Amino acid sequence: QRMSRLYEKFILEYYRREHPRLNASASFIDWALDDGVADGLPAMRSDITLSARGRVLIIDAKYYTSTMQSNFDKRTVHSANLYQIFAYVKNKQIAFERAGESVEVSGMLLYAATDEDIQPDATYRMSGNLISATTLDLDRSFEEIRAQLDGIADTLTGPSAPAS
C-alpha cells in the first residue's frame, strides 16, 4: 500500500514540478446527481488531475503485482479500475457541461509496469470521452520515464520546448 501511495505521489509531484503550465492536483470530483442526495455515496478523489487549455486528464495511478486480470483465459483491464476511471471522467464532464463550460475530459489508468508478457496499452472512446490504459516502466532510466510522463503532458498542451 505504501508503494502504491508513493507511486501516485511521484507522478503528481513530477507534474507539479516539471510542468508548471499544467494545473496538477489530486482533486475531489462531485457526483452528477439529479436530486442532490449524496447520502451513502463514496467520495471520488482523483490521484492526479491535469488541466490546461480547455482539457482535463484524470490519471488513476495503479501499482499492482498484476497489471491485467484474467477473464475466461483472456487478459483484460481490471474491471473495477475501468469502472472507477469511467465514473470520474463522466461525472467531471457533466459538471463542466452543467456549468456551461466546454472542456474535453479524458481518463487514464497508469499502471506501474510488471514483468508480465501482456501489459495494457490501449485507448478507448467511451460515451464521447477517451479512456486509456497503459503502463509506466519504473525499471527504465529516469530519462525514459521523464519522456513518457512528458508525452502525457503534451497531450494536453502540445510539445514543450526542450530544456536547455
Residue pairs with C-beta under 8 A, 6 or more apart in sequence:
3 63
4 61
4 62
4 63
7 61
7 63
7 112
7 138
8 26
8 47
8 48
8 61
8 63
11 47
11 48
11 59
11 61
11 110
11 136
11 149
12 24
12 25
12 26
12 47
12 48
14 149
15 22
15 24
15 48
15 50
15 149
15 153
16 24
18 146
18 149
18 150
18 153
19 50
19 150
19 153
19 157
19 160
21 52
21 157
21 160
22 50
22 51
22 52
22 153
22 156
22 157
23 49
23 50
23 51
23 52
24 48
24 49
24 50
25 46
25 48
25 49
26 45
26 46
26 47
26 48
26 49
27 45
27 46
27 49
28 43
28 44
28 45
29 44
29 45
29 46
29 58
29 88
29 91
29 92
29 95
30 44
30 91
30 95
31 38
31 41
31 44
31 91
32 90
32 91
32 94
32 95
32 98
44 87
44 88
44 91
46 58
46 59
46 60
46 88
47 59
47 60
47 61
48 58
48 59
48 60
48 61
49 56
49 57
49 58
49 59
50 56
50 57
50 59
50 152
50 153
50 156
51 57
51 103
51 156
52 156
52 157
53 156
53 157
54 102
54 103
54 104
55 103
55 104
55 105
55 106
55 155
55 156
56 92
56 96
56 103
56 104
56 105
56 106
57 105
57 106
57 107
57 108
57 152
57 155
57 156
58 85
58 88
58 89
58 92
58 105
58 106
58 107
58 108
59 107
59 108
59 110
59 152
60 81
60 84
60 85
60 88
60 107
60 108
60 109
60 110
61 110
61 112
62 78
62 81
62 109
62 110
62 111
62 112
63 111
63 112
64 78
64 111
64 112
64 114
65 114
66 114
66 116
67 111
67 112
67 113
67 114
67 116
67 119
67 120
67 135
68 75
68 76
68 77
68 78
68 116
68 118
68 119
68 120
69 75
69 76
69 77
69 78
69 79
70 76
71 79
75 118
77 109
77 120
77 122
77 133
78 109
81 109
81 133
82 109
82 131
82 133
85 107
85 108
85 109
85 131
86 107
86 126
86 131
88 107
89 105
89 106
89 107
89 129
89 131
90 127
90 129
92 105
93 103
93 105
93 128
93 129
96 102
96 103
96 105
105 129
106 129
106 130
106 131
106 132
107 129
107 130
107 131
107 132
108 131
108 132
108 133
108 134
108 152
109 120
109 131
109 132
109 133
109 134
110 134
110 135
110 136
110 152
111 119
111 120
111 133
111 134
111 135
111 136
112 135
112 136
112 138
113 119
113 135
113 136
113 137
113 138
113 139
114 135
119 134
119 135
120 133
120 134
120 135
121 133
121 134
121 135
122 132
122 133
122 134
123 130
123 131
123 132
124 130
124 131
124 132
125 131
136 145
136 148
136 149
137 144
137 145
137 148
138 145
150 160
153 160
154 160
